[in-house]
Amino acid sequence: MSRAQELLKLYTVGLKHPEVSGFELLDLLETRSALAQVESNLQEAERHQLEEADTLFLDLAEILYRQISTVVDLAEIRHKSRTPPSHWWWYLDRWLERRKIAVS
């Protein structure tokens, strides 16, 4: 199994357990960032699997953010680590804000 496949498996399995601790979910965000680095190595079927997992991630956004925010401020960690906007999974707080505004 390639590194990209291992990361994809970790990510998809991790999303099946959104109620874990915020620390474990931070690991999931790190896994997604590592996956972004090797995403070009994924086969077409794996890319489709990643798209489905990312859709599930967004469906779970409120739960994930609630758990993560018990252990860290995402805005602060993004600032300290200089997380690029292309790593959208680190921007759950902003995504939820925009979604709330759009629904209103």
Secondary structure, 3 states (H helix, E strand, C coil): CCHHHHHHHHHHHHCCCCCCCHHHHHHHHHHHHHHHHHHHHCCHHHHHHHHHHHHHHHHCHHHHHHHHCCCCCHHHHHHHHCCCCCCHHHHHHHHHHHHHHHHC
